[in-house]
């Protein structure tokens, strides 16, 4: 059972930057960031597998960067050039695999309002 703690959210102005952190109580080979606005589904933002396998939603490519620090079991989401449409609650999703079965663990979410 993994526990995730997210941090780094807060109000930021359009064009600004913010870094979100997701620290797990253990190692997860893959971690993703999702975001959700009220009344909408949770959307994929970025994911990392191992040290260098990354992928991004088209809407954030070139602006967001995901990275990990294995000694601290922390995954970061660096967000640059933020836009009003990036306003959302951001969730961390850590994925583990046991006997070929994947299990997802979710953080509590961290809110990022982008003010114009």
C-alpha positions as a printed NumPy array, in Angstrom:
array([[  0.   ,   0.   ,   0.   ],
       [  1.491,   3.289,  -1.117],
       [  0.686,   6.647,   0.398],
       [  1.151,   9.739,  -1.731],
       [  1.578,  13.304,  -0.597],
       [  1.265,  16.082,  -3.144],
       [  2.45 ,  19.614,  -2.65 ],
       [  3.314,  22.77 ,  -4.535],
       [ -0.103,  23.941,  -5.616],
       [ -1.23 ,  27.519,  -5.31 ],
       [ -2.357,  30.543,  -7.247],
       [ -0.096,  31.607, -10.097],
       [ -0.431,  34.293, -12.733],
       [ -0.752,  33.617, -16.436],
       [  2.693,  33.002, -17.876],
       [  4.08 ,  32.006, -14.524],
       [  5.653,  28.766, -13.352],
       [  4.96 ,  26.264, -10.626],
       [  6.439,  22.938,  -9.58 ],
       [  4.273,  20.211,  -8.103],
       [  5.723,  17.388,  -6.027],
       [  4.405,  13.919,  -5.349],
       [  6.205,  11.94 ,  -2.661],
       [  5.358,   8.282,  -2.215],
       [  5.912,   6.073,   0.806],
       [  7.627,   3.551,  -1.472],
       [  8.876,   3.076,  -4.994],
       [  6.518,   3.133,  -7.949],
       [  7.985,   2.255, -11.355],
       [  5.569,   4.58 , -13.116],
       [  3.909,   7.773, -11.989],
       [  1.437,  10.002, -13.765],
       [ -0.075,  13.406, -13.201],
       [ -3.724,  14.013, -13.992],
       [ -5.873,  17.106, -13.599],
       [ -9.544,  17.692, -13.091],
       [-11.914,  20.638, -13.125],
       [-15.378,  20.628, -11.522],
       [-17.909,  18.641, -13.508],
       [-15.284,  17.104, -15.803],
       [-13.367,  13.879, -15.964],
       [ -9.814,  13.523, -14.782],
       [ -7.445,  14.09 , -17.709],
       [ -3.948,  12.762, -18.222],
       [ -1.237,  15.426, -18.098],
       [  2.148,  13.689, -17.976],
       [  3.713,  10.385, -17.067],
       [  7.133,   8.945, -16.348],
       [  8.368,   5.351, -16.411],
       [ 11.812,   4.613, -15.055],
       [ 14.195,   7.505, -15.447],
       [ 13.602,   8.697, -18.979],
       [ 10.38 ,   7.305, -20.349],
       [  8.08 ,  10.305, -20.412],
       [  4.953,  11.306, -22.255],
       [  2.731,  14.35 , -22.204],
       [ -0.703,  15.472, -23.18 ],
       [ -0.592,  17.583, -26.332],
       [ -1.932,  20.57 , -24.429],
       [  1.136,  20.736, -22.183],
       [  3.944,  19.622, -24.484],
       [  6.802,  22.091, -24.468],
       [  5.533,  23.757, -21.284],
       [  5.446,  21.007, -18.659],
       [  8.222,  18.652, -17.645],
       [  7.994,  15.549, -15.473],
       [ 10.967,  14.141, -13.59 ],
       [ 11.696,  11.838, -10.691],
       [ 14.094,  11.525,  -7.788],
       [ 14.25 ,   7.886,  -6.792],
       [ 16.107,   8.263,  -3.467],
       [ 13.183,  10.297,  -2.147],
       [ 10.44 ,   8.531,  -4.169],
       [  9.404,  11.931,  -5.459],
       [  8.045,  12.843,  -8.869],
       [  7.965,  16.472,  -9.953],
       [  5.842,  18.299, -12.47 ],
       [  7.475,  21.524, -13.604],
       [  4.844,  23.751, -15.183],
       [  5.928,  26.774, -17.223],
       [  4.081,  29.406, -19.198],
       [  0.86 ,  28.586, -17.392],
       [ -2.428,  29.403, -19.062],
       [ -5.91 ,  29.933, -17.595],
       [ -6.958,  26.554, -19.011],
       [ -4.311,  24.887, -16.839],
       [ -6.374,  25.788, -13.774],
       [ -7.39 ,  22.519, -12.135],
       [ -6.834,  20.194,  -9.245],
       [ -3.783,  18.096, -10.032],
       [ -3.565,  14.483,  -8.892],
       [ -0.616,  12.148,  -8.681],
       [ -1.11 ,   8.524,  -9.761],
       [  1.556,   6.015,  -8.746],
       [  1.469,   2.651, -10.495],
       [  2.903,  -0.567,  -9.125],
       [  2.955,  -4.038, -10.606],
       [  2.63 ,  -7.3  ,  -8.717],
       [  2.432, -10.638, -10.513],
       [  1.59 ,  -8.822, -13.737],
       [ -1.281,  -6.876, -12.221],
       [ -1.182,  -3.11 , -12.034],
       [ -2.404,  -1.152,  -9.052],
       [ -2.975,   2.581,  -8.937],
       [ -2.554,   4.793,  -5.917],
       [ -3.848,   8.354,  -5.896],
       [ -2.868,  11.438,  -4.006],
       [ -5.296,  13.843,  -2.4  ],
       [ -4.887,  16.464,  -5.111],
       [ -3.377,  19.914,  -5.122],
       [ -5.204,  22.925,  -6.506],
       [ -3.668,  25.199,  -9.1  ],
       [ -5.646,  28.318,  -9.995],
       [ -4.115,  30.341, -12.822],
       [ -5.195,  33.956, -12.61 ],
       [ -5.433,  36.204, -15.644]])
